[in-house]
Amino acid sequence: MAFRYIAKSRQVTARSQIETLALALDAYALDCLRYPTTEQGLDALWTRPTQEPVPERWDGPYVTKKVTVDPWGHRYEYRMPGPDGLPFGIRSFGANGEAGGEGNDQDFSSWED
């Protein structure tokens, strides 16, 4: 019974972290006039990127806490551009750390509900 609540809590946390990162990416883009490249990644939200294109107007950090891993300990996937014409995509692969799955292994992303 307790395991089910822990699993649900991790899922809720993953969704919340993805939403927070997405808002921070939007703030970054407003200042820097572009989203971080895939190579610059989510690290660009708390440390000014040093690889090209270096954002001249970076005014971060854009998050109060460095979040690099999902609630299961796997790194969030970030890509720019995102799927289906979106400016970026953030994804957690769930408990198994692999694409696809159901239940605790379900993926969570910035482009799906």
Rosetta silent file (secondary structure, phi, psi, omega in degrees, C-alpha in Angstrom):
SEQUENCE: MAFRYIAKSRQVTARSQIETLALALDAYALDCLRYPTTEQGLDALWTRPTQEPVPERWDGPYVTKKVTVDPWGHRYEYRMPGPDGLPFGIRSFGANGEAGGEGNDQDFSSWED
SCORE:     score description
SCORE:     0.000 S_00000001
   1 L     0.000  -48.119 -179.419    0.000    0.000    0.000 S_00000001
   2 H   -63.333  -35.389  179.974    2.734    2.493    0.963 S_00000001
   3 H   -59.847  -37.965  179.435    4.641    1.646   -2.225 S_00000001
   4 H   -62.928  -40.615  179.743    1.685    2.843   -4.313 S_00000001
   5 H   -69.270  -37.069  176.847    1.728    6.223   -2.543 S_00000001
   6 H   -64.502  -44.792  178.986    5.485    6.567   -3.023 S_00000001
   7 H   -60.756  -45.060  179.325    5.118    5.771   -6.731 S_00000001
   8 H   -62.768  -41.165  178.636    2.288    8.316   -7.081 S_00000001
   9 H   -61.396  -40.912  178.176    4.344   10.941   -5.242 S_00000001
  10 H   -65.420  -39.381  178.434    7.251   10.438   -7.652 S_00000001
  11 H   -63.769  -44.730  178.930    4.939   10.820  -10.642 S_00000001
  12 H   -63.631  -41.331  179.069    3.473   14.052   -9.257 S_00000001
  13 H   -63.655  -42.321  178.612    6.979   15.345   -8.508 S_00000001
  14 H   -60.524  -46.554  178.706    8.165   14.572  -12.047 S_00000001
  15 H   -60.180  -44.629 -178.753    5.239   16.478  -13.554 S_00000001
  16 H   -64.130  -43.694  179.208    5.818   19.420  -11.208 S_00000001
  17 H   -64.317  -40.320  178.715    9.556   19.553  -11.919 S_00000001
  18 H   -63.401  -42.573  177.775    8.957   19.462  -15.676 S_00000001
  19 H   -62.925  -42.785  178.835    6.475   22.340  -15.392 S_00000001
  20 H   -63.114  -44.411  178.709    8.938   24.351  -13.283 S_00000001
  21 H   -64.111  -38.743  179.094   11.766   23.715  -15.743 S_00000001
  22 H   -63.576  -42.567  177.273    9.507   24.696  -18.668 S_00000001
  23 H   -64.014  -40.859  178.030    8.641   28.016  -16.991 S_00000001
  24 H   -64.637  -38.200  177.432   12.323   28.647  -16.289 S_00000001
  25 H   -64.422  -38.448  176.706   13.161   27.910  -19.929 S_00000001
  26 H   -63.896  -41.038  177.639   10.566   30.460  -21.040 S_00000001
  27 H   -64.366  -41.324  176.449   12.128   33.090  -18.737 S_00000001
  28 H   -57.527  -47.578 -178.057   15.570   32.206  -20.132 S_00000001
  29 H   -64.345  -35.843  177.101   14.258   32.664  -23.683 S_00000001
  30 H   -62.589  -41.762  179.233   12.744   36.052  -22.836 S_00000001
  31 H   -74.641  -46.078 -169.468   16.138   37.288  -21.603 S_00000001
  32 H   -94.403   -6.484  178.995   18.403   35.504  -24.083 S_00000001
  33 L    66.587   18.430  175.360   16.094   35.643  -27.129 S_00000001
  34 L  -170.296  160.672  175.310   16.441   31.875  -27.628 S_00000001
  35 L   -85.465  157.331  175.485   16.215   28.637  -25.693 S_00000001
  36 L   -59.743  148.314  175.304   19.381   26.817  -24.630 S_00000001
  37 L   -69.557  165.528  176.567   20.700   24.411  -27.227 S_00000001
  38 L   -57.928  -39.506 -178.593   20.419   20.688  -26.589 S_00000001
  39 L   -68.185  -37.882  177.902   24.156   20.673  -25.847 S_00000001
  40 L   -69.488  -35.684  173.821   23.871   23.528  -23.325 S_00000001
  41 L    63.822 -166.240 -178.464   20.983   21.660  -21.732 S_00000001
  42 H   -69.877  -18.196  176.357   19.144   22.406  -18.537 S_00000001
  43 H   -57.811  -25.889 -179.676   22.420   23.466  -16.879 S_00000001
  44 H   -64.069  -14.663  179.698   21.928   26.789  -18.709 S_00000001
  45 H   -77.400  -21.708  179.961   19.159   27.579  -16.235 S_00000001
  46 L  -123.903  -11.695  176.488   21.568   27.982  -13.290 S_00000001
  47 L  -135.017  130.225 -179.902   24.959   28.555  -14.938 S_00000001
  48 L   -60.391  127.272  179.895   25.598   30.874  -17.868 S_00000001
  49 L   -61.365  144.475  176.604   26.551   28.734  -20.864 S_00000001
  50 L  -109.103  -11.921  177.269   30.127   29.014  -22.102 S_00000001
  51 L   -94.283  151.657 -176.676   29.628   27.112  -25.334 S_00000001
  52 L   -63.591  143.396   -4.564   28.241   28.781  -28.433 S_00000001
  53 L   -81.672  123.339  179.909   25.913   30.455  -28.743 S_00000001
  54 L   -74.934  122.748 -178.138   26.870   32.228  -25.511 S_00000001
  55 L   -76.220  117.122 -179.111   23.854   34.280  -24.374 S_00000001
  56 L   -69.325  -31.160 -174.627   24.900   37.894  -23.850 S_00000001
  57 L   -99.948   18.945  179.513   21.717   38.781  -21.947 S_00000001
  58 L   -57.698  129.712 -177.232   21.756   35.807  -19.545 S_00000001
  59 L  -135.902   40.557 -176.434   20.338   37.027  -16.221 S_00000001
  60 L   -87.396 -170.191    8.371   20.004   33.835  -14.227 S_00000001
  61 L   -73.790  153.644 -176.329   19.879   31.675  -12.405 S_00000001
  62 L   -98.674   -2.774  175.414   16.359   30.945  -13.609 S_00000001
  63 L  -132.822  152.340 -179.531   15.611   28.285  -10.990 S_00000001
  64 L   -86.133  -17.077 -179.052   16.108   28.379   -7.236 S_00000001
  65 L  -138.934  133.296  178.708   17.295   24.776   -7.059 S_00000001
  66 L   -71.064  117.529  178.844   19.423   22.825   -9.513 S_00000001
  67 L  -118.235  112.531  179.424   17.290   19.964  -10.820 S_00000001
  68 L  -117.997  -22.772 -177.682   19.080   17.546  -13.115 S_00000001
  69 E  -121.397  151.250  178.652   17.536   14.199  -12.255 S_00000001
  70 L   -78.773  176.995 -177.512   13.972   12.999  -12.033 S_00000001
  71 L   -62.702  -11.110  177.705   12.503   11.447   -8.859 S_00000001
  72 L   -99.137    1.032  177.973   13.903    8.037   -9.907 S_00000001
  73 L    89.217    9.983  178.259   17.465    9.353  -10.208 S_00000001
  74 L   -98.691  144.010  178.059   17.609    9.500  -14.024 S_00000001
  75 E   -64.835  139.109  172.412   18.699   12.645  -15.860 S_00000001
  76 L   -66.817  141.378  173.420   15.910   14.584  -17.511 S_00000001
  77 E   -88.028  129.833  174.948   16.135   14.555  -21.288 S_00000001
  78 E  -124.874  136.342  175.262   16.176   18.064  -22.778 S_00000001
  79 E  -145.250  145.957  178.971   16.154   18.812  -26.473 S_00000001
  80 L  -138.389  120.345    3.177   15.819   21.908  -28.567 S_00000001
  81 L   -75.752  167.151  179.319   13.869   22.041  -30.749 S_00000001
  82 L   -88.300 -176.248  179.865   11.205   19.878  -29.221 S_00000001
  83 H   -72.862  156.303  172.855    8.814   17.471  -30.927 S_00000001
  84 H    55.389   36.547  177.057    6.015   18.546  -33.239 S_00000001
  85 H    79.710    4.736  177.910    7.393   22.048  -33.825 S_00000001
  86 L   -74.775  153.200 -176.372    7.607   22.951  -30.132 S_00000001
  87 L   -68.081  -27.978  178.714   10.557   25.112  -29.090 S_00000001
  88 L  -155.628  168.541  174.809   11.875   22.517  -26.591 S_00000001
  89 E  -141.838  138.155  175.024   11.071   19.204  -24.956 S_00000001
  90 E  -124.964  134.364 -178.239   11.744   17.872  -21.452 S_00000001
  91 E  -144.031  141.630  168.871   11.143   14.224  -20.610 S_00000001
  92 E  -109.508  137.785 -179.705   11.465   11.787  -17.720 S_00000001
  93 L   -93.675   12.596  176.911   11.522    8.110  -18.620 S_00000001
  94 L    73.449 -166.099 -172.538    9.964    6.991  -15.320 S_00000001
  95 L   -61.721  -35.898 -175.861   11.216    4.310  -12.985 S_00000001
  96 L   -83.859   -9.905  178.279   12.763    2.068  -15.634 S_00000001
  97 L    69.697   15.494 -178.568   14.713    4.902  -17.294 S_00000001
  98 L  -126.708  152.357  179.786   13.621    3.741  -20.754 S_00000001
  99 L   -61.339  140.993  179.107   11.196    5.137  -23.315 S_00000001
 100 L    85.216  177.539  178.226    7.648    3.836  -23.038 S_00000001
 101 L   119.184  166.819 -179.756    6.063    1.929  -20.228 S_00000001
 102 L  -131.122  166.164  178.787    3.037    2.019  -18.008 S_00000001
 103 H    60.876 -128.466 -178.770    2.380    2.614  -14.338 S_00000001
 104 H   -68.042  -18.439  179.219    5.605    3.471  -12.511 S_00000001
 105 H   -92.392    2.776 -178.098    7.552    3.098  -15.773 S_00000001
 106 L   -62.493  141.997  174.881    5.403    5.708  -17.557 S_00000001
 107 L   -82.483  150.127  174.695    7.157    8.570  -19.327 S_00000001
 108 E  -128.198  136.237 -177.318    6.361   12.192  -18.432 S_00000001
 109 E  -143.644  165.071  179.402    7.047   15.062  -20.811 S_00000001
 110 L   -76.185  -13.619 -176.724    6.499   18.752  -21.355 S_00000001
 111 L  -106.451    0.460  177.675    4.529   18.079  -24.553 S_00000001
 112 L  -127.507  155.106  179.073    2.010   15.512  -23.279 S_00000001
 113 L   -72.228    0.000    0.000   -0.593   15.641  -20.502 S_00000001
